[in-house]
Amino acid sequence: MSYWISVYMNVDTGGSEPAYVELADVGNYTSNVAPMWADALGCSLSDLKEKSASAALGDLRRAVAAMEADRARYEAMNPPNGWGNYEGALDYLRRLRDACVSHPKATIHISH
């Protein structure tokens, strides 16, 4: 299983439903590193689903800083099956953080 994350906005185009406009595709990454993210974020990555980018930004900045400051701690959480690792997990969080910085009024979409 993996996480697929994008940052989007609903736009009122005058139709019967708002249009979904993807502003940033963060991509996907294996859920095998979810314990790293949960430790760094203080919650599950899934808890950011449908949050505004600006509301999630503080948590994402703290999580990235925590992972950067204690590499050994997070490398010890590398999945034993080899699917995912510290570097990939940190890169994924950085990409999400950067998307939120670029689009603070957008919403985070997560599927897995």
N, C-alpha and C positions, 0 to 999 in steps of 0.2 A: 504494500500500500504506500501511497505517496501523497504529499500535499501539493495541490495546484493553487497558486495564489495570483490574483490580479487586483489591480486598483481600478475602480470604475466610478462612473457617475450615471445617474438616471437623468435623462434630458427630456423635457416636455416638448414634443414636436407637434403637438396639437392632435395627435392620434388618440385612439382609445386607451393606449397604455404608453408610459414613458419609454423612450429608447434607452437601451443599455449601451454606454460608450466606454470601452476599455481604454484607460489612459496609460497603464503600465502593466506589462506582463512580467511578473516576477519569475514565473516558470514553475517547475515542479522539483521536489526533492523528497527523498525517502523518509517515511515516518519512523524509520529505525533510530533516528537521532532525536526523536521527540523528547526523551528524557533530558537531553542537553538543553533544548529550548525551554522546557518547563522549568528547569533549574535556574536558567538565566533570566527568564521572564517573570518567574514567580507564579505562573499560570500556564495552562496549555496554550500552544500556538493557536489551536482551534477557538479559544476564547476571544481572539481578535476578529473573528468572522462577523461581518456586517458592522464593525466599528468604523467610525470616521478615522481617516488617516491622522488627523490632528490629535484625536483622543488617544490613539495608539502610539504616537510618536515618542512620548516620554518613556514608556515601557520598552520600546524598541531600542532607544538610545542607551538606556541602562543595561539592557541585555547584551547588546554588542560590546559595550565597555566591559561588562563582567567577563564575557568570553575572551576578550583580548587580554584582560589583566591576569587571567588565571588559566593559561593554555593547558598546563599539566592536568588540572582538575577536569577539564572538558575532554581532553584526549583520553583520559582514563575511562570516559563514558563511550568511547568508540564502540559501535556494535560488534560483537564477536563474529558475526557472520560476514563482516566486511562490506555490507551494504550501507554506505554512508560513512562519514568521518567528521572530525572536528573542523577541518578546513572547509568542507562543503557546507556544513551546518552554519558556520559563521558567515560564509559568503552569502548564503541564502537570506539570513537575517539582515545583512548589510544591504542587499538588494531591496528587501521589503522596506527597510528604514529609508533608503534613498528615494524609493517611489513615494513614500508618505511625505518626505520633505518636499518633493517636486509637486505633489498634488494634495495639499492638506485638506481640501474640502471634499475629497473623494471618499469612497467607501472601500473597505477591504473585502474582497470575495475569496473565500477559501472553500475548496472542495477536496475530498479525498475518498 
